[in-house]
Amino acid sequence: MRLLLDTHVLLWWLRDDRRLPARFSAAITDPVNEVLVSAATIWETSSKIALGKLETSGDLVEEIDANGFTELPITARHAQRAGALPRHHDDPFDRLLIAQAQLDSLRLVTLDAGFRAYDVQLLRLA
């Protein structure tokens, strides 16, 4: 599977946070799966750090590389699709992840219930 991590899932993974479901951890560590992190997630996280809403212990891009995750750039196609999505979810970063998952045939790894309103593959807990 090709997995696209939502921002909270990435942060929980990097912090070894117990809120990360075991099924998600197993999928992330399964060598059969390719784990991707969107540039939108880096942007969102960096913005929250700059606003003082989030603390980090290191360089996020280096941590992504160290974990063997693949960076997913934002393309014009992604941006166009994100802009055209219905406003079920007001978070522009999340809509961009949805667009990337739809266009690139990725399975989103998230606990955000708002994603269920869209035609997008999600990694389920059960």
VOGU-3710 file (C-alpha; in Angstrom, 3 decimals, decimal comma):
1> mrllldthvl> 0,000/0,000/0,000  0,987/3,600/-0,495  0,139/5,470/2,696  -0,203/9,236/3,094  0,135/10,358/6,716  -2,122/13,068/8,094  -0,266/15,660/10,169  -1,361/14,375/13,577  -0,375/10,820/12,637  3,102/11,950/11,569
11> lwwlrddrrl> 3,605/13,935/14,773  2,374/11,077/16,953  4,701/8,682/15,109  7,728/10,947/15,536  6,947/11,476/19,243  6,132/7,824/19,913  2,767/9,037/21,199  0,511/6,360/22,665  -2,518/7,921/20,927  -1,289/6,434/17,642
21> parfsaaitd> -3,357/3,272/17,092  -1,404/0,021/16,922  -2,874/-0,713/13,468  -1,444/2,560/12,166  1,978/1,829/13,689  1,958/-1,635/12,150  1,083/-0,246/8,713  3,795/2,425/8,948  6,470/-0,106/9,912  5,409/-2,748/7,377
31> pvnevlvsaa> 8,204/-2,764/4,761  5,680/-3,644/2,046  4,092/-0,196/2,433  5,459/3,058/1,074  4,876/5,869/3,573  4,507/9,372/2,158  4,477/12,772/3,840  3,042/15,697/1,911  4,789/19,029/1,581  1,452/20,370/2,872
41> tiwetsskia> 2,097/18,592/6,181  5,533/20,214/6,448  3,961/23,588/5,665  1,168/23,116/8,225  3,569/21,960/10,934  6,065/24,752/10,256  3,253/27,310/10,389  2,076/26,014/13,765  5,640/26,064/15,113  6,082/29,670/13,939
51> lgkletsgdl> 2,819/30,651/15,667  3,911/28,993/18,908  1,104/26,415/18,730  3,477/23,469/18,395  6,944/22,565/19,592  9,404/20,357/17,786  12,586/18,703/18,908  14,358/18,690/15,577  14,321/19,320/11,858  11,104/17,826/10,515
61> veeidangft> 12,454/17,136/7,022  15,469/15,332/8,489  13,173/13,270/10,723  11,056/12,291/7,716  14,178/11,205/5,840  15,549/9,341/8,877  12,316/7,337/9,097  12,515/6,347/5,432  9,364/8,244/4,475  8,920/9,652/0,967
71> elpitarhaq> 8,276/13,356/0,493  5,215/14,089/-1,658  5,434/17,434/-3,477  2,396/19,595/-4,174  1,632/19,820/-7,893  -0,635/22,153/-9,832  -3,035/19,222/-10,304  -3,171/18,710/-6,526  -3,852/22,414/-5,940  -6,573/22,528/-8,585
81> ragalprhhd> -8,340/19,456/-7,164  -8,088/20,760/-3,587  -9,683/24,041/-4,631  -12,546/22,235/-6,359  -13,389/19,890/-3,459  -16,657/20,437/-1,587  -16,194/22,330/1,687  -17,137/19,419/3,951  -13,838/20,065/5,707  -12,715/23,677/6,198
91> dpfdrlliaq> -9,025/22,897/6,742  -7,169/23,744/3,496  -4,243/21,487/4,446  -6,580/18,523/4,853  -8,314/19,241/1,545  -4,890/19,241/-0,106  -4,098/15,839/1,430  -7,451/14,540/0,171  -6,690/15,807/-3,341  -3,253/14,184/-3,288
101> aqldslrlvt> -4,690/10,882/-2,080  -7,377/10,927/-4,767  -5,084/11,808/-7,663  -2,129/9,633/-6,643  -4,126/6,584/-5,452  -2,937/6,859/-1,858  -4,550/5,604/1,321  -4,843/8,340/3,962  -3,822/7,476/7,503  -5,900/9,676/9,813
111> ldagfraydv> -8,240/9,675/12,776  -9,962/12,826/11,495  -13,619/11,907/10,916  -13,993/14,825/8,484  -12,169/12,860/5,800  -15,039/10,352/5,591  -17,198/12,923/3,788  -14,934/12,612/0,732  -14,354/9,931/-1,873  -10,930/8,960/-0,566
121> qllrla> -9,355/5,714/0,638  -8,674/5,669/4,382  -6,707/3,242/6,505  -9,342/1,820/8,826  -8,814/0,880/12,447  -10,559/-2,473/12,040
//
